[in-house]
Amino acid sequence: MDEQEIKLVLDDEDFPELRSEVRKLCEKYPSKYWLDLEDQTPDTSYPTEFVQELTDAGYLAALIPPEYGGSGLSLRAGSVILETVCEMGCQGSACHAQMYTMGTVLRHGSDDQKQSYLPKIATGELRLQAFGVTEPTTGSDTTQLRTRAERDGNGYIINGQKVWTSRAGHSDLMLLLARTTPKEQCEKRTDGVSVFLIDMRDAKNNGMEIKPIDAMINHNTTEVFFDNVNIPGDALIGEEGKGFRYILDGMNAERCLVSAESIGNARFLLNKAVKYANERVVFNRPIGKNQGIQFPISDAYIKLQTADLMVRKATAMFEAGLRCGAEANCAKYLSSEALWACAETCFTTHGGFAFAKEYDVERKWRDARLSRNAPISPNMIMNFIGQHVLGLPRSY
C-alpha cells in the first residue's frame, strides 16, 4: 500500500460528492422534523417524506446491481450514505434494513425472485424494510426460534411471533426466518431453519397481525403475530433448511452499515459538544477551557477516530471478499462504544439543557444507548471473539 492509498484510507472525506449530495438532502429535514414525529401516533410517526426522497434519489438502491435498477455502488459507499444521514441529525434506522436485507435475495434468491423483486425495491415500488428474526422467548439465541413454517401443498403455513420487528407497519415485504424442520430432527442446531420473502400486503389479510411497541425511541418497532398465514412456495429463498447460514452470510455487511451509522451519530453529538463548549460562558470563561469538559470531549474524539478506522477496515475486507467476521464485530463494538462516549460527553457538556428537547441532544443520546444493544449486544460480540478468534471455550 503506497502513501496515496494510505491517505485515502485515513481521509474521512472519501466519496466527497456523495457526502455533499446526501447532506443537501438531509438539510431539508432539521431536528424539528424528527422531534415532531415523536409526538405522532405509530401510524404517522414514520418519516415517510424523508425515506421517499432517499428512495427517489437512488440512495436506498445503492447496493443493488445496475442490472436490477440499482446503482451498484460498493458497501463503503452505502456506509457513507448512512453515516452522512446520521451525521446530519437524521435517522438512518428508518430505512437502513433495505440495504442489508436485499443482499439475501441477491446472493441466494432465484433468478425469478431477483427479477421480480429487486427492480421494484430499487424504485421504491416495493419496500423491503422488515426483518423478522428476533422472538420474545429466544432473544439472541436465534437457533432456538419457535416460529414454524410447515409444508402445505405447494406452499407453507406460518405460525409464531416476532418482536422488535422495526418498520413492519411501513413495509411491503418481510424477510422472515422460520423453522421448517423440528430441531430435535436436526444434526446441528443451525439446521432446519429457512428464510422466506413474504408479501406482507397479502399476509395482513391472511392471519398476520402487527402491533406497535411503545418504546423510548421512534424506530417504528413492532411485534408481529402469524396465525396460520399461508404463503406460496416461491417465497422460500434458496434451499429449505439453510436459512440460518444465508442470514449469517449478510451479517458482516449489516455490521459494517450500522457501525457507519454509529460513526455518523457520534460525529453529530461530538460536534454539538464542541460547539456548546466554545459558546457557553460560565464564571467569565467558556466551559471548554476547563479540563473537566475538554478532556472527556478529547477522549471521545480519540475513541471515535479509532472506531472509524476499524469500520473502514472491516468494510474494505468485506468488499475484497476476505473473511471479516472478527473485524466486522470489532467495528460494531468499537463504534457503539465510541458513540456512547460522544453521547455521554455531549450530554454532560450541555448540563441541564441536555434534557431540553430543543437542544436535540437527548434524541440522539437515546439512539446511542440502543446501539450498545442492537442489532447485536457487546456480550455476544465478546463471545464471538473469545471463541472464534482467541480459541477459548464456547461460553454459551
N, C-alpha and C positions, 0 to 999 in steps of 0.2 A: 504493500500500500504506500503510494507516494504522498508527498506533502499536500498536494491538491486534494487527493482523496480524503486524507485525514481532516482537512479543513471542512469538506462537505459533510462529513460525519458530525463534526462538532458545531457546525453552523445551524443555529436554531431557526434560520430563515430558509431552510430548504423548501422547495415549491413556493417561492415568494409570490408568484402571480396567483396561484391557487389560494394562498392565505389571504391575499388582498381582496379577491373577489368574494370569498366567504365572509370576510369582515364587513364588506359593504352590505351584504345581505343581512347580516346579524344586527347591523346598526339600526335597522328598521324595527327591531324588537328589543326595546330597552327594558330595564328592570321592572317598570310599571306593568308592562305586558305580562310578565311572568308572575308578579305578585297578584295581579288582578285574577289570574287563572286560579290561584289557590283559594279564592273566595267563591268559586263556582261549584256547581254540582258535578258529580262524576261524569255526567253526560256532556257537560260543556267545559270541563277543565282541561281538556286535551288541546295542545297548541296546534290546532288544525291548519291555520293560515301559515304558520312557520314551517310545518312539515310539508305542506303543499308547495311552498316556494322552494324549499330544498329539493323536492322531487322535480319540479319544473326546471330547475337549473341543472339537473342531472347528477347532483351530488350523492343522492342515495343509490344511484345506479353506478357509482364509481367503480365498483369491483366486478360488475357484470361484464363479460366479454362483449366486444362490439358486435359479434355475430348474433347476439341476443338483444341488441339495442342498448347496451351499456357503454360506459366509457373505456372499460378495460384498463383502468389505472392500477397501480401497484398497491399493496397493502399499506405501504408507508404513506401513499397519497391519501388513502382512506383514513388513516390515522391522523394525518394533518388536518383533514376536514373536521373530524370530531374534536380534535384538540383546539382548533381555532374557534369552533362553535362555543366550546366551554370557556375558553379564554375571554370571549366577548360577553360572558354572563348569561348565555343562552343554555338550553338543556339538550345535550346530545342524547340523553337517555330516552327522549321522546320518540326517537326513530332509529337508534343505533342497531337494533336487533336485525333490521333488514340486511345490514351489511354482512353479518356473520351467519345468519340462518340460511340465506340463499346459497351459501357455499356448500351446504349439504346436498341441495338439489343439483348444483353444478357438478360436484365431484362424484356423486353416487346415484343421481337420478337417471332415468332412461332418456333416450333421445326425445321421445314423445313428451315426457314431463318437462324437459328443458325447453322444448319448442313451445309448449302450451303455456308455461308459467313465467319463465324468465323475461320475455319481451314485455309482458303485461306488468310485471313487477317493476321493470325498468321505467316504464312510462307513468307508473302510479295508478294504472287502471285496476291493479290488484295490490293490496297492501299486505305484506308479509312481516308483521311486527310481533306476533305472539309465538312464544316458545314454551310449550307445555312439558316441563321436566319435573320440577320440584313438587313434592307431595307433603301433606301435613304430618304424616307419621314417619316419613323416611328422611327428610332433610337432605343432608349431604350424601347419604348412602343411596345413590341412585340405583344401584343394583337390586335394591330391595323394593323398588316401586311396586304398587299394587294395582295400578290402572291396567286393565286387561283388554286385549283385542283378540276376540275369538272368531274363528272362521265361520262364515255363514254364506254358503253357496259360493258365489264369485266375489263376495265382499267380506267385511268384518263387522262385528258388533263391539262397540266400545263401552266399557263400564269403568267408573273410577272417579278420581278427583285430583285436580291440580291446584296449587296455591302459589301466590306471588307470581302469577302469570300476567306480567305487565302488558298493557295496551291491548288486551284481548277484546275489549269492547270497541276498539278502533282499528281492527284488523279484519281482513277478508280471509286470510289463510293462517293456519297454525301448524307449526312443526311440532308433532306430538311424539313422545316416547312412551311406549306401552309394552307390556309383557305379552308375548304370543305363545310362549311355552312355559308351563309351571316351573319354578326354579328348582323344585326337587327332581325334575327330569333332566336338568342340565348338568353337564360335567363341570362347567365353570359358572360362577355366579354372574358373570358378564354376558353369558349366552342367553338366548331365548328372549331378547328384548329387540323390538323392531321400531323403526321410525316411520311416521306417516305424515303426509302433507294433506291436511284436512281443509276442505272448503267450509269455512265457518258460516257462510251465508246459508248453506243447506243444513248444517248441523244445528243451528239455532232453532230451526223448525222441526227438529228431529231428535229431541231429548237432551240437547246441550243447554246448560244454564250458566250464565255469567253473573257473578255477584261482586260489586266493587268492595275493596278493602279500604276502610278509613285509616290512612297511615299518616305519619308525620311529614312525609314528603309527597309532592304531587307527581307521582310517576304512573298514575292511572293503572294501579295494580289491582288484580282481581283474584278470585278463586273460581275455578271452572268445574262444573259437575257434568259427568257423562252418564246418562241413564238410557242404556240400550240404543246408543247412537249408531245408526247404520251408515257405513262408509263403503265406497266401491273398492274393489281390489286394486285398482290402479293408483290408489292413494299411497300404497306401500312404496317407500324409497329403498332401492337396492334389494338385497336379499332378506327374507324373513329371518329373524333371529340374530342379525348382525348390526342392529341399530345402535347398540352401545358404542361400538368401535367407530361407527360413522359420526356419532356426536363427538367422541373424543378427537377425531381427526380434525374437527374445526375449532376445538377448544383453544389451541395455541393462537389462532388468528383472533379469537374473541378476547383472549388475554391482552394481546397487543393493542387492540382497538380500545378496550375500556381503560387500559393503562394510559393511553394517549389522552383520553378524556380527563383522567385524574391530573395529568400534567397541565392541561388547559385550565381546569378548575383551580389548581394550585397557583397558577400564574395570575388568574383573576384575583384571588384572595391576597396574594403577596403584593400585587400592585396597589390594591386598596390599602394594605397595611403601610406601605412605604409612603403613599400619598398623604394618608392621615397623620402619620408620624412627623412628616415635614410641616404640615399645616396647623396641627393642634398645638396651641401655646398654653402652657401652664407654668406658673412661677416665672413668667417673663422669658421663657425659653421653649423652643419646640421640643416636644416629648421625645422625638427621635434622637435628640442629643444625649439622652440618658441611656447608659449601657443596659439598664434593665429592660428597655424597649428595643434598643438597637441590636443587642446580641441575639435575642430569640429570632428576630427577623433575619439576621445574617445566617443563623443556624438553619432556619427553614429554607433559605435560598440554597445553601450548600446541599441539603438533602434533595431539593428539587432538581438541581443540576445533575447530581449523581443518578437519580432515578431516571431522568430523561435519557442519559447515556445508555442505561440498561434497556429501556424501551426501544431505543433505536437499534441496539444490538440484536435484541430478540426479533424485531421486525425484519431486519436485514437477513438474519439466518433463516427465517421462515420463507422469505422471498427467494433465497438461494436453494431452497429445498433441503436444508440441513435439519437434523434433529435439534429441536429448540425447546423441548419441554421444560428443562431446568431454567433456561433464560427467560422464557415467557412467564413462568411462575415467579421468578425473581423480579421481573419487571412489574408484575401485578402487585407483589408485596411492597416493593420499594416505592412505587408510585402512590400507593394508598397511604403509606406512612408519611411520605413527603407532603401529600395533600393534607393529611391530618395536621402535620406540623404547621403548615401555612394557614390552615383554618384556625387553629388554636391561637397562633400568634396574632392573626388578624383580629380575632375576637377580643383578645386581651388588650391589644393596642387601642381598640375603639372604646374599651371600658364599657360603661353603661349604655353608650349609644349603639353598641353592637346588638342590643336587644330590640332596637327600634327598626321596624321593617324598612323604613325609608332609606336606611344606610345600605340595605341589601347585602348584609353580612350573614345574618342568621340563615337565610335561604340556602346559600352555598355551604355554610357550616353544617347544615343537616345533610346535604349531599355528601360532604366529606366523611361524615360518620358512616354513612351507608357503604362507602367504598371499602371500608375495612371489613365488611361482612359479605358483600356480594360483588360479583357472582360466585366468588369462592372466598372462604374465610382464610385468615392468615394461618390458623392451625392446620387446615388441610394442605396449604402450601408447604408448611414445615414438615408435615407427614411425607409429602412427595419428595422433598429434598433429602430428608433423612433416609428414606428407604431407597429411592432410585438413583440418588447422586452419591450419597455418602456410604451406602451399603449397610445401613443399620437395620435391625429387625423391624418388620412391619408392626406399627403401633396401633392399628385399628382393624 
